[in-house]
Amino acid sequence: MTTLLRASALSGGYGDDEVVREVDLAVAEGECVAVLGPNGAGKSTLLRLLAGILPASSGRVELRGKALQAWRRREVAREVGFVPQIVNFAFPVTVTEVVQQGRAPHLGPWRPPSPHDHAAVDAALARVGLSERSTTAVQRLSGGERQLVLLARALASEPRLLLLDEPTAALDVRHQLELAGVLRQLVAEGVGAVLVAHDWNFALRIAHRVVVLHHGRVRAAGPPPEVLRSELFREVFRVEVDILWRDDGPPTVLPKTIAKT
């Protein structure tokens, strides 16, 4: 499999506050890597460093084998779809108008949208089940539906890699299952994904590998069977858990109680 994104000894944060420290991570075509960790572990900061939204203080990020800094921002936007936790829409815009923003990296300043651009927007809306809401003002949608609009905007750019920051934060259980199905299908089609999640069980439905952050550093990394241990949850998340392993599906993590310090 072709490696889409690789981070080597990546560190960075906000000013003098170095939140992420010496992280190694790679994601290939057709692979989902879930980044897990408690609040304040540096998960969202890591995603912004991988996307080039935040500059790294040290280390290196490569996109398809080339240093991220060597890419133009428009080129990165064509390759990488970034889905933030939340976006506040200050002005009235429809669902379609938001999703059309995903085509901006493919359009020059004077080129109007082509039939392919319109088709990409329609396909993205269909992927997330929002075709019938295309003319609805985003402000009228629920928080979960707005999150799906942000995913559709990323998909409209037809990226090879998705970076997703807590995409299930406002979704009910049914929409979480639908989203998991969409992401599994995209990964099966060859898209790579880095998924930041608080919901362990959602992440485990999709992830081929997991990276556990603790105080900005990688505490554990690898396929779920190699990483998921009760001791890890006790040390990193401060909870006692049962882990249910199944032959016909992903494992399930059941929190039991707060771990004694």
C-alpha positions in Angstrom: 0.0 0.0 0.0 1.2 3.5 -0.8 1.9 5.7 2.3 -0.2 8.9 2.0 1.0 10.7 5.1 3.9 10.2 7.5 4.9 12.1 10.6 8.4 11.7 12.0 9.3 12.9 15.5 6.6 15.6 15.1 6.3 18.2 17.8 4.3 21.4 18.0 1.6 23.4 19.7 0.7 27.0 20.4 3.5 29.5 20.9 5.8 28.2 23.7 3.3 25.6 24.7 4.5 22.4 23.0 1.4 20.2 23.1 2.5 17.3 20.8 6.0 15.8 21.3 7.9 13.6 19.0 5.0 11.7 17.5 5.5 9.1 14.7 2.5 8.2 12.6 1.8 7.0 9.2 -1.4 6.2 7.2 -1.6 4.4 3.9 -4.2 4.2 1.1 -7.2 2.2 2.3 -6.3 2.5 5.9 -7.8 4.2 8.9 -5.7 5.2 11.9 -7.6 6.2 15.0 -6.0 8.6 17.4 -7.3 8.1 21.0 -6.5 9.7 24.3 -8.0 11.6 27.2 -8.9 15.3 27.2 -5.8 17.4 26.8 -3.7 14.6 25.3 -3.0 16.6 22.1 -5.2 14.8 19.6 -6.7 17.8 17.9 -3.4 19.6 17.9 -1.8 16.6 16.2 -4.4 16.7 13.5 -3.8 20.4 12.9 -0.1 19.7 12.6 -0.7 16.9 10.2 -2.8 19.2 8.0 -0.3 22.0 8.1 -2.8 24.3 9.9 -0.3 24.6 12.7 3.5 24.8 12.0 5.6 22.1 13.6 8.3 23.2 16.0 10.3 20.2 15.1 10.0 16.9 13.1 8.6 16.3 9.7 5.3 15.7 7.9 5.4 14.1 4.4 2.4 14.0 2.1 2.9 11.2 -0.5 6.7 11.2 0.2 7.2 15.0 -0.2 7.6 17.4 2.7 4.3 19.1 3.5 6.0 22.5 3.4 6.9 21.9 -0.3 3.3 21.6 -1.3 1.2 24.6 -2.2 -1.8 25.1 0.1 -4.2 24.6 -2.8 -2.5 21.3 -3.7 -2.8 20.1 -0.1 -6.5 21.0 0.0 -7.0 18.8 -3.1 -5.3 15.8 -1.5 -6.4 16.2 2.1 -10.0 16.7 3.4 -10.0 18.2 6.9 -13.2 17.8 9.0 -13.1 20.0 12.2 -15.1 19.5 15.3 -17.4 22.4 14.8 -17.8 25.4 12.6 -20.0 28.4 13.4 -21.8 29.8 10.3 -22.2 33.5 10.8 -24.2 34.1 7.6 -27.2 32.3 6.1 -25.9 29.6 3.7 -27.5 26.5 2.3 -26.2 23.0 2.7 -25.2 23.0 -1.0 -23.4 26.3 -0.7 -21.3 24.9 2.1 -20.5 21.7 0.4 -19.5 23.6 -2.8 -16.7 25.2 -0.8 -15.0 21.8 -1.0 -14.5 22.3 -4.8 -12.6 25.6 -4.3 -9.1 24.0 -4.5 -10.0 22.7 -7.9 -11.3 26.0 -9.3 -9.2 28.9 -10.6 -10.2 32.5 -10.0 -12.0 32.7 -13.4 -13.3 29.2 -14.0 -16.9 28.5 -13.1 -17.9 25.1 -11.7 -17.9 22.4 -14.4 -20.4 19.5 -14.6 -17.8 17.4 -12.8 -17.7 19.9 -9.9 -21.5 19.8 -9.6 -21.5 16.0 -9.7 -18.8 15.8 -7.0 -21.0 18.0 -4.7 -24.1 15.9 -5.5 -22.2 12.7 -4.8 -20.8 14.1 -1.5 -24.3 15.0 -0.3 -25.6 11.6 -1.3 -22.8 9.9 0.7 -23.9 11.5 3.9 -27.6 11.3 3.3 -28.3 15.0 2.9 -29.4 15.2 -0.7 -33.0 16.1 0.4 -31.7 18.9 2.6 -29.5 20.5 0.0 -31.5 23.7 -0.2 -31.9 24.0 3.6 -30.1 26.7 5.5 -27.3 25.2 7.6 -28.5 27.3 10.6 -31.7 25.2 10.6 -29.9 21.9 10.9 -29.2 20.0 14.1 -25.7 19.8 15.4 -25.3 16.3 14.1 -26.5 17.3 10.6 -24.1 20.2 10.5 -21.3 17.8 11.2 -22.4 15.7 8.2 -22.3 18.8 6.1 -18.7 19.4 7.1 -17.9 15.8 6.1 -19.7 16.3 2.8 -17.7 19.5 2.2 -14.4 17.6 2.7 -15.6 14.7 0.4 -16.6 17.2 -2.3 -12.9 17.9 -2.9 -12.4 14.1 -3.7 -9.5 13.8 -1.3 -7.1 10.9 -1.0 -6.8 11.4 2.7 -9.3 12.5 5.4 -8.4 14.0 8.7 -11.4 13.9 11.0 -11.6 15.6 14.4 -14.3 14.1 16.6 -16.8 13.6 13.7 -19.4 11.9 16.0 -19.4 14.6 18.7 -23.0 15.6 18.0 -24.4 12.5 16.3 -27.0 10.2 17.8 -26.5 6.4 17.7 -28.2 5.9 14.3 -26.2 8.6 12.6 -23.0 7.3 14.2 -23.7 3.9 12.6 -24.4 5.5 9.3 -21.2 7.6 9.5 -19.2 4.5 10.4 -20.6 2.8 7.2 -19.7 5.8 5.1 -16.1 5.9 6.4 -15.6 2.1 6.0 -16.8 2.4 2.4 -14.4 5.3 1.7 -11.5 3.4 3.2 -12.4 0.3 1.2 -12.3 2.4 -1.9 -8.7 3.4 -1.1 -9.1 6.7 0.9 -6.8 7.0 3.9 -8.1 8.4 7.2 -6.8 9.7 10.5 -9.7 9.7 12.9 -9.5 11.6 16.3 -12.1 10.2 18.6 -13.2 10.1 22.2 -15.6 7.3 21.5 -13.4 4.2 21.6 -16.1 1.8 20.2 -16.9 4.0 17.2 -13.2 4.2 16.4 -12.8 0.5 16.7 -15.5 -0.1 14.1 -13.3 1.5 11.5 -9.7 1.6 12.6 -7.0 -0.8 11.3 -4.5 0.7 13.7 -4.8 2.9 16.8 -2.4 5.5 18.3 -2.9 6.4 21.9 -1.7 9.8 23.0 -0.9 10.6 26.6 0.5 14.0 27.6 1.3 14.7 23.9 3.4 11.6 23.4 2.5 8.2 21.8 1.8 5.8 24.7 0.9 2.9 22.4 0.4 2.2 18.7 -0.5 -0.7 16.6 -3.5 -2.9 15.5 -6.2 -3.0 18.2 -5.5 -6.6 19.4 -1.9 -5.5 20.2 -2.8 -2.2 21.9 -6.0 -2.7 23.8 -5.2 -3.8 27.3 -6.9 -3.1 30.6 -3.7 -1.8 32.0 -3.5 0.9 29.2 -7.0 2.2 30.0 -6.1 2.2 33.7 -2.9 4.2 33.2 -4.0 6.6 30.4 -7.7 7.1 30.8 -7.9 6.3 34.6 -10.8 3.9 34.2 -11.3 0.2 34.7 -12.7 -1.6 31.6 -13.8 -4.9 30.2 -12.8 -5.6 26.7 -15.0 -8.0 24.7 -13.4 -9.7 21.8 -15.5 -11.2 19.0 -14.7 -13.4 16.0 -17.2 -11.6 13.8 -16.5 -8.0 14.5 -14.5 -5.3 16.3 -13.8 -5.4 20.0 -16.1 -3.6 22.4 -14.7 -1.6 25.4 -17.1 -1.4 28.4 -16.1 1.1 31.1 -16.8 -0.1 34.6 -15.5 2.4 37.1 -12.9 5.1 37.8 -9.5 3.6 38.5 -8.0 4.1 41.9 -4.9 6.2 41.8 
